[in-house]
C-alpha cells in the first residue's frame, strides 16, 4: 500500500477492483485488522485500531467486523445454525440470544429450513448465505467481503449481490467488497480501483 487515504461512510457499499497483485486483498486484510500496516492510522467505529494490543484487536474484530470470503470457511462438524452462531459465542452471547439472532438472519436470507443441516448438505449458494449470517451475527460496524461470489454460479452470484443491498436496507449494514465481478463492482455506491498499491484517481 502506498499513501492510501480512504474514508468509508456508514451504510455505504464500496467495491474495490484491480488486476491480480494490485493490492486489493492486502488493503482488505489491513482494513479488517488481519494484517498490521508498517505505518498509518485505521479509525473504525471511533477506535484507533492499531493502537490496541493484539488481544484487544482480536476482541474488537469479533465485535465490530464481519468477513465473507470466496470459500465459505464453514466448519464441517457443525450444522448451519452452529456455524452462524460461533462469533456470538466467542463474544460471550448466550446460546439462546445467539440462536434467536441467527434464526432472524436465516429467515431474512431464506435458509431458515436448512438450520440443522451440515455444510456438506447445503448448496454452494446456501453455504455462502450461512457465511453471510455468520458475518452479521454480532451486528458489526462493517462487513469486508473478499470475492464473495467468486465460487458461485451466475444465478447464486446475482442473488448474493442483491442480498448485500437488501441487508444494507434492512439492517443499515456497511460493506467493503473486493471483487472481479464487474456487475457487482458497478452496483456499489462507490467503485475504487487499485493499481500498484495505490487507489487510482
Secondary structure, 3 states (H helix, E strand, C coil): CCCCCCCCCCCCEEEEECCCCCCHHHHHHHHCCCCCCCCCCCEECCEEHHHCCHHHHHHHHHHHEEEEECCCCCCCCCEHHHHHHHHHHHHCCCHHHHHHHHHHHHHHHCCHHHCCCEHHHCCHHHHHHHHHHHHHCCCCCEEEEECCCCCCCHHHHHHHHHHHHHHHHHHCCCEEEECCCHHHHHHCCEEEEEECCEECC
